[in-house]
Amino acid sequence: MTETTPTAAPRGRSPEFSLAQSALQGLREDLFRDVRAYRPLPRAAADGPWAQLFPGRIRRHLELLPHAVVLTLAVFTLILGMASYGALDDGFVALVAGLMAAVPVALTLLRPVLAWWLSLAAAPVLVWLTGDGLYPWSGGSILGHTVVMMVVAARTRPRTAGWMWTLTALYSVLAGQVFGGLDGGVTVPMLVFSGIAVAIVTLVQINRTTQRQVVQERTVTAVERDKRTLLEERTNIARELHDVVAHHMSVVAIQAEAAPYRVENPPPELEQAFVTIRENAVAALTELRRVLGVVRAEDYEAPDAPQPTLADLDRLLENVRDTGLTATKTVTGAVRELPQGVELSAYRIVQEALSNALRHAPGAEAAVEVAYVLGGLGLRVVNGPGTGLVKPSPGAGHGLTGMRERVSMLGGEMTAGATQDGGYEVAVFIPVAGTGGGTEAEDDA
């Protein structure tokens, strides 16, 4: 019997090593790669709420406000740098020293990473050039380098800001030892001052990024919710129309099968035509049930009673009155029988409009107008302002989506909006081909 020796698993890298490697890769990506990359400071949005506080002629220039702030800080750094070196006998040296501290600030408008490296590299040069006793930072370079880190931190990720301050602290400690130790220098005040400034900018940047992400997520969620609502409404409509169309196709199949028996000695061609009609009707009904049947929910049950029509509006209004909403109906024009799909959709539109009135205007008065006009059907549901307590409705706006889908499916037009008295009005026109005559209807209270 051969004994099998287990193979030793290859040793992986420790979590500490992976963390250190990831940190060094971040450092290389943030501050060593594409140092001279051209990254101009983007313009500010002039349509924010703060911009509305200014007149229109000034508002269009607010896009350059960040650039003006950076340049103002650069000028202030130049003035402060020259004032710090005012004791020098050579005014030209004072100007050069001030420019060395201020130019990196202005350069952050175009090349932020390069500006930070230049500001850091200028620090020991300024210490050697001025010899004013401040080490390892000299005069205006404290302000200049801090401003550079703040501007770059506002334009980059928080990790970059952390690396900038870390390398600045490393330089401060090493250069402080070279120039005479930490005692008497400005290493600690510089690190505390710049650390607080960069931390504040980073926190503000993180907060703005988080708010932006929340707004984007809310927008995406709202869009997805609207899409889901639209699909649900279309599914409900498809379920109802599936029953209507299936009923008509069944009638066609039955009539095609019975038609030859109503004629004595029908010709073979006629019998074959009815057989073909019945076969096509049955095939269409089978495909209809197969395709549209997928929109049925697992717990969906076909209605036992016929689908409602406009003739059932009186019963609907009675139910609405029982809930406390005063509702009246007015019918104008020659009442006629319309296609079953039109009757069903018209009933559902009125039903949903009254449901919206119950939810958003409890205790109000509602009026339903049905107009049989030449070429179609007109519907108008209007309610006054509510007198009761309006409860929060999480499904607000979904009913209008369903109504618009039904009207669009029938090729009609719909308008919905608030009235001048604080109520709401829904007006719909549904075109109907092949209109016929009928009896004149009287107004029903």
Sequence and secondary structure as in RCSB ss.txt:
>XXXX:A:sequence
MTETTPTAAPRGRSPEFSLAQSALQGLREDLFRDVRAYRPLPRAAADGPWAQLFPGRIRRHLELLPHAVVLTLAV
FTLILGMASYGALDDGFVALVAGLMAAVPVALTLLRPVLAWWLSLAAAPVLVWLTGDGLYPWSGGSILGHTVVMM
VVAARTRPRTAGWMWTLTALYSVLAGQVFGGLDGGVTVPMLVFSGIAVAIVTLVQINRTTQRQVVQERTVTAVER
DKRTLLEERTNIARELHDVVAHHMSVVAIQAEAAPYRVENPPPELEQAFVTIRENAVAALTELRRVLGVVRAEDY
EAPDAPQPTLADLDRLLENVRDTGLTATKTVTGAVRELPQGVELSAYRIVQEALSNALRHAPGAEAAVEVAYVLG
GLGLRVVNGPGTGLVKPSPGAGHGLTGMRERVSMLGGEMTAGATQDGGYEVAVFIPVAGTGGGTEAEDDA
>XXXX:A:secstr
              HHHHHHHHHHHHHIIIIISSTT         TTSTTGGGS HHHHTTGGGHHHHHHHHHHH
HHHHHHHHHTTTSS HHHHHHHHHHHHHHHHHTTT HHHHHHHHHHHHHHHHHHH  S  SS TTHHHHHHHHHH
HHHHHS HHHHHHHHHHHHHHHHHHHHHHT STTSSHHHHHHHHHHHHHHHHHHHHHHHHHHHHHHHHHHHHHHH
HHHHHHHHHHHHHHHHHHHHHHHHHHHHHHHHHGGGGSSS  HHHHHHHHHHHHHHHHHHHHHHHHHGGGS TT 
   SS    GGGHHHHHHHHHHTT EEEEEEEEEE    HHHHHHHHHHHHHHHHHHHHHSTT EEEEEEEEETT
EEEEEEEE    S     TTTTHHHHHHHHHHHHTT EEEEEE TTS EEEEEEEE SS    EE   B 
